Amino acid sequence: MNAHVPIAPAGPGLLTPSAAYKPFRYPWAFDMWKKQQQVHWMPEEVPLGEDMKDWAVNLTDSERNLLT
């Protein structure tokens, strides 16, 4: 008879929910997430005031047409 016996995990895994945010179980993963967040701009971090003024004043209709 070949019974299937589930294997119990050795400890908490990457997908096991945790009751606490810290201490981190995988500090390397948090460090990589933090580094990844720093390599791109978030929309609220990009100042667009000068760009809006340039769009309205400095661009010609044909230049605006090219960009839209």
C-alpha positions as CSV (number, residue, x, y, z in Angstrom):
1,M,0.0,0.0,0.0
2,N,1.4,3.4,-1.0
3,A,-0.1,6.1,1.2
4,H,0.5,9.7,0.5
5,V,1.7,11.4,3.6
6,P,1.9,15.2,3.4
7,I,5.3,16.6,4.4
8,A,5.2,19.2,7.1
9,P,7.2,22.3,6.5
10,A,10.4,22.5,8.5
11,G,9.6,26.1,9.6
12,P,7.9,29.2,8.5
13,G,8.2,29.7,4.8
14,L,8.3,32.7,2.5
15,L,4.5,32.4,1.9
16,T,3.5,31.8,5.5
17,P,1.7,34.8,7.0
18,S,3.4,36.5,9.9
19,A,1.6,38.2,12.8
20,A,4.3,40.9,13.0
21,Y,5.9,43.2,10.5
22,K,9.3,43.2,12.2
23,P,11.7,41.5,12.8
24,F,12.1,40.5,9.2
25,R,12.3,36.8,8.5
26,Y,14.1,37.6,5.2
27,P,16.1,40.8,5.7
28,W,17.8,40.4,2.3
29,A,14.4,40.5,0.6
30,F,13.4,43.7,2.3
31,D,16.8,45.3,1.4
32,M,16.2,44.3,-2.3
33,W,12.7,45.7,-2.2
34,K,13.9,48.9,-0.8
35,K,16.7,49.2,-3.4
36,Q,14.2,48.5,-6.2
37,Q,11.9,51.2,-4.9
38,Q,14.7,53.7,-5.2
39,V,15.5,53.0,-8.9
40,H,12.2,54.4,-10.3
41,W,10.3,57.6,-9.9
42,M,6.8,57.6,-8.4
43,P,4.4,60.0,-10.1
44,E,4.0,62.2,-7.0
45,E,7.8,62.6,-6.8
46,V,8.2,64.2,-10.3
47,P,7.8,68.0,-10.4
48,L,5.8,68.9,-13.5
49,G,5.2,72.6,-13.0
50,E,7.9,73.7,-15.4
51,D,6.8,71.1,-17.9
52,M,3.2,72.4,-17.8
53,K,4.4,75.9,-18.4
54,D,6.7,74.8,-21.3
55,W,3.7,72.8,-22.8
56,A,1.5,75.9,-22.8
57,V,4.0,78.5,-23.8
58,N,7.1,77.1,-25.5
59,L,5.8,74.3,-27.7
60,T,4.3,74.8,-31.1
61,D,1.1,73.0,-32.2
62,S,3.1,70.6,-34.3
63,E,5.5,69.8,-31.4
64,R,2.5,69.2,-29.1
65,N,1.0,67.0,-31.8
66,L,4.2,65.0,-32.0
67,L,4.1,64.3,-28.2
68,T,0.5,63.3,-28.0
